[in-house]
Amino acid sequence: MASQTPQTLPSSPPAIVPSGRWRRLATPTDNPTRLKGLDAMWNRAAGRLGALWPVRRQLLRQAQRIEQRTKSAAGLDDGQLQEELATLRERFRLGRETPADLDRALAMVCETASRQLDMRPYRVQIAAALALHRGMIAEMATGEGKTLAAGLAAVLAGWRGRGCHVLTVNDYLARRDADWLMPLYDFCGLRVAAIEQSMPPQARRNAYAADITYATHKEVAGDFLRDQLVMGGQHGLPEVLLHRLTGNGSQGPDRLVLRELACAIVDEADSILIDEAVTPLIIAGESANAQQEQAYQQAAEVAADLQSGRDYAVNPRYQEVRLTHTGQQRIQELCEQLGGIWTGARRRDELVTQALTARELYLPGKQYLVQDGKIVIVDEFTGRVMPDRTWRHGLHQALEAKEGLTLQSAKETLARISFQRFFQLYEQLAGMTGTAAEARSELWQIHHRRIVRIPTHRPCIRRHLPQRTYSTDYARWQAVAEHVRPLHEAGRPILIGSRSVAASERLSEMLTKAGLPHRMLSAVHHEQEAAVIAEAGRRGRITVATNMAGRGTDIKLGPGVAELGGLHVIATERHESGRVDRQLFGRAARQGDPGSAVAMVSLEDELLRRHAPRLARLLMPRRSDDRPLGFGRRLLAKWVFHRAQQRAQRLSLQQRKAVLDADDWLNEFLGFAGREF
């Protein structure tokens, strides 16, 4: 269901936004499209002016008042506290709460958290909960207690009786957080549930009926699309009732699993709202075509006879392959005896270009893995495998042909929606993350969410070492192993972040040859990775994590580790977004602990190959050696990496805007065709 060219997709059907079981059916055009021209300029200016408002100071002052009020709540016994909570819950349900009621409610909920979870919220956590309650994106550093802050805000949203979705990055975290916070919710008179991928429809319906539902954003958006398919062509309640009265009605509304999209609190908001919004979510069905499957096999054979540079050119920055005139002539010669669809010049060029794209730009261990005779997509942002997803427009089949696997049937699109459009359907949207400031402009322009940076509970004392740049990949990996050895011998725990499974495996080989025991994570099993990453702060541990597998789990220092200097984090490549670098470095020095971080990069890194190849070549020394670049070249290399990240981020932003533009185009120009399933 992943997509590479969302612009070619068919029209998306209307969105179902029920209230109670369901109140109304709304089309995506009910939501504001992306502004353009003078409207867009005014919108950006409004966002920048709003960022100047001292909202953080207001939130911290209000949090201080609430913190003071918890002292009076501490004098109540459990029965009295529950009575107070019940009174406040009724006021929130009726929408009659006052600002004073909000302060009182959070004070009572904080006292409940202290009793039921044995954790008293800090002032900064209360401020974050207030920001979430106001529909903002709260930036909180790693280890500052985002889960509890979201729980406080979820109580207030759950009291309104319309449901609150707390969206996380994987099923394990959804279940873990729901179970951990359940005593808090129960005491506050709320029911909590979690959605897991394997749950049947009735169990999902019951989970969504709870006051607070934990789930991944992909599961909720998938259920949303499945509900659309269930409803068929019925666009509203009057139409459904008319069909029932005339005897033509279906049981569609009775089979819906979702209720209204009232409130969402998005954990790791930058990852969900930004990084994973490059492709839309699609529900597809089987569309068997034996002739097409044979064509993919033949295309792979033809592509194997073509030569790079002569027959085709690869553009790594835009991830595309273009045939040359010589290549087109060569393809025509190779396909003369094939007949069928190969007689059309445009179709055969498309098929061979797809096969070349699969061969040149999609690499095992990076974009995909081969497991049990199948292609399994790897999420490049998180390193997580996605076994239930496939690429579209023949790319998945092209990869299967490349690897010599049995080809799956091509998929037919049944329903689709961009994540930008999906989140716009929520009446109230809030989020939290450790890194949001860099995406401040985009989050305002697309989602109209303001960013508020919540200070840390204790001062951060992380020590950032200067970036070390090497001329070759081999020199960098060798230097990482040499850098790790003295730290490991001193007993310091070390976390090493890589960008791909292949890079992690290569580093693992280097560490093994150096006699350094370590554990490697590649985000295959969520529970296992969470357990391993939680132990990464113990004395002498070396952990290699692909794109920060285990994100969402705190790394707590073991006994005696703080005296040794705390956790040391090594970034072996710069990511395309500076936010991801900051996420990795943020794993060290949580909650005022000591810690340090360093980036050890190479001029052969993918970031430079794709977005600054000429500048990288200028930096390359005449004689390659294993030493890092000198002072002058090191400063220039730092600027080059920053420049490459800026280019990559602009390109990603253009891709995300293209996804949203595709939604607007489909709604505007294909709306007359009705719903196509």
MODAUR-V52560 format. One line per field, one symbol per residue. ss: DSSP state (a for helix, b for strand, c for the rest). burial: b if it has 24 or more other C-alpha atoms within 12 Angstrom, else e. A space follows every 10 residues. Layout:
BEGIN
ss->???
burial->???
END
This chain:
BEGIN
ss->cccccaaacc ccccbbbccc cccbbbcaaa ccccccaaaa aaaaaaaaaa acccaaaaaa aaaaaaaaaa aaaccccaaa aaaaaaaaaa aaaaccccaa aaaaaaaaaa aaaaaacccc ccaaaaaaaa aaacccbbbc cccccaaaaa aaaaaaaacc cccbbbbbcc aaaaaaaaaa aaaaaaaccc cbbbcccccc aaaaaaaacc cbbbbbaaaa aaaaaaaaaa acccccaaaa aaaaaccccc caaaaccccc ccbbbbbcaa aaacaaaccc bbbbbbccca aaaaaaaaaa aaaacccbcc cbbbbccccb bbbcaaaaaa aaaaccccca aaacaaaaaa aaaaaaaaaa accbcccbbb bccbbbbbcc ccccbbcccc ccccaaaaaa aaaccccccc bbbbbbbcaa aaaacccbbb bbbcccaaaa aaaaaaaccc bbbccccccc bbbbcccbbb ccaaaaaaaa aaaaaaaaaa cccbbbbbcc aaaaaaaaaa aaacccccbb bccccaaaaa aaaacccccc cbbbbbcccc cccccccccc aaaaccbbbb bccccccaaa aaaaacccca aacbbbbbbb bbcccaaaaa acaaaaaaac cccccccccc aaaaaaaaaa aaaaaaaaaa aaaaaaaaaa aaaaaaaaac aaacccc
burial->bbbbbbbebb bbbbbbbbbe bbebbbbbbe bebbeeeeee eebbeebeee eeeebbeebb ebbbbbbebb eebeeeeeee bbebbbebbe bbeeeeeeee bbbbbbbbbb bbbbeeeeeb bbbbbbbbbb bbbbbbbbbb bbbbbbbbbb bbbbbbbbbb bbbbbbbbbb bbbbbbbbbb bbbbbbbbbb bbbbbbbeee eeebbbbbbb bbbbbbbbbb bbbbbbbbbb bbbbbbbeeb eeeeeeeeee ebbebbbbbb bbbbbbbbbb bbbbbbbbbb bbbbeeeeee ebbbbbbbbb bbbbebeeee bbbbeebebb bbbeeebbeb bbebbeeeee bbeeeeebbb bbbbbbbbbb bbbbbbbbbb eeebbbbbbb bbbbbbeebb bbbbbbbbbb bbbeeebbbb bbbbbbbbbb bbbbbbbbbb bbbbbbbbbb bbbbbbbbbb bbbbbbbeeb ebeeeebbbb bbbbbbbbbb bbbbbebbee bbbbbbbbbb bbbbbbbbeb beeeebbbbb bbbbebbebb bbbbbbbbbb bbbbbbbbbb bbbbbbbbee bbebbbbbbb bbbbbbbbbb bbbbbbbbbb bbbbbbbbbb bbbbbbbbbb bbbebbeebb eeeeeebbbe eebbeebbeb bbbbbbbbbe ebbebbbbbb bbbbbbbeee eeeebeb
END
